[in-house]
């Protein structure tokens, strides 16, 4: 039986790309194990709904852990939407890195939008 797990890889000292957090415990793991100080989600509400993910719950947990929580949504498998929303996502990432954050950047699986 398939079971969801967090997966990530470090791209550079201040950037980690991975799969989406689904629980408050996942947010804690990202903060502790990845040493992230910011999380940039590229998931849309449609993606989160498919997995039953409560963004507001995760955002609140991240803020409790002093993790900057940013969402720059774009639809999965939708190149026109991704082209339209990529500039905002890149600007958000640039702002977080420019502020000195170690960023955990994620989409759903960590292998399509995030990289």
C-alpha positions in Angstrom: 0.0 0.0 0.0 1.3 3.5 -0.9 2.0 5.9 1.9 2.8 9.6 1.7 6.1 10.7 2.9 8.0 14.0 2.8 10.9 13.9 0.3 13.3 16.7 -0.4 16.7 17.6 -1.8 19.0 20.5 -1.1 19.6 22.6 -4.2 21.9 25.1 -2.6 22.7 26.1 1.0 19.6 28.3 1.2 17.1 26.3 -1.0 15.5 22.9 -0.5 12.9 21.5 -2.9 10.5 18.9 -1.8 7.0 17.4 -1.6 4.1 19.0 0.1 3.5 19.0 3.9 0.2 17.5 4.7 0.1 17.7 8.5 1.4 20.0 11.3 4.0 17.4 12.0 5.3 17.7 8.5 5.7 21.4 9.1 7.7 20.6 12.2 9.9 18.2 10.3 10.6 20.8 7.6 11.6 23.3 10.3 13.7 20.9 12.3 15.2 18.5 9.7 15.6 20.9 6.8 16.4 23.9 9.0 14.1 25.9 6.8 13.1 29.4 8.0 10.6 29.9 5.2 8.2 27.7 3.2 7.1 28.7 -0.3 4.1 26.6 -1.6 3.2 26.5 -5.3 0.1 24.4 -4.6 -3.3 25.7 -5.6 -6.4 25.2 -3.5 -7.4 22.5 -6.1 -4.2 20.5 -5.3 -4.7 20.8 -1.6 -8.4 19.9 -1.8 -7.5 16.6 -3.6 -5.3 15.6 -0.7 -7.4 17.1 2.1 -4.7 19.6 3.1 -5.8 22.5 5.2 -3.5 25.4 4.2 -4.7 27.7 7.0 -3.8 25.0 9.6 -0.4 24.5 8.1 0.2 28.2 7.8 -0.7 28.8 11.4 1.6 25.9 12.5 4.5 27.4 10.5 4.0 30.8 12.0 4.0 29.2 15.5 7.4 27.8 14.6 8.6 31.2 13.3 8.5 29.9 9.7 7.6 32.4 7.0 4.7 30.9 5.1 4.1 32.1 1.5 1.8 30.7 -1.2 2.3 31.4 -4.9 -0.2 29.0 -6.4 -0.2 27.6 -9.9 -2.1 24.7 -11.3 -0.4 21.4 -11.8 -0.1 20.1 -15.4 -1.4 23.4 -16.7 1.4 25.2 -18.7 -0.6 28.3 -19.5 -1.4 28.8 -15.8 2.2 28.1 -14.8 3.5 30.6 -17.3 1.1 33.2 -16.0 2.0 32.6 -12.4 5.7 31.8 -12.6 6.8 35.5 -12.3 5.1 35.9 -9.0 6.5 32.6 -7.7 10.0 33.6 -8.7 9.5 37.1 -7.1 8.4 35.4 -3.9 11.4 33.1 -3.9 13.8 36.0 -4.6 12.3 38.0 -1.8 12.6 35.2 0.7 16.2 34.4 -0.3 17.1 38.1 -0.3 15.8 38.4 3.2 18.3 35.6 4.3 15.8 32.7 4.6 16.6 29.1 4.0 13.5 28.2 1.8 11.6 24.9 1.6 10.0 25.2 -1.9 7.3 22.7 -2.7 4.6 21.7 -5.1 2.7 18.5 -4.5 5.2 15.8 -5.3 8.3 18.0 -5.6 9.0 17.0 -9.1 7.0 19.2 -11.5 6.3 22.8 -10.5 8.8 23.3 -7.7 12.0 22.4 -9.7 
